[in-house]
Amino acid sequence: MRLGKYGMMIKKYLEETYPIRYNELVIDGTIMDKLLNREQEIRKCREIIQKQLEKKYPKPVTKEFIVMAKYNQMIESMTEELLQPILYEKI
């Protein structure tokens, strides 16, 4: 399997912030398993957060493209912001 967006972000953060831990995981051969599991957890959290935000801020009742694009961008930005603390937890 290949790492997605979140897996790559976690890998980079781990490499830069915890190089010893990163090297231990590489040597053990468990780095990909850890990153893939963490990415899967984050994707599940992302879905939950996004659903909660959509419930709190319902979609506008319109078919205007610009209005819907702004709404989707708002939900996406808020979701990403709320994911930040989860992304950078130590593996």
Secondary structure, DSSP 4 states (H G I P E B T S, - for coil): ----HHHHHHHHHHHHH-HHHHHHHHHHT-HHHHHHHHHHHHHHHHHHHHHHHHHHSPPPS---HHHHHHHHHHHHHHHHHHHHHHHTS--
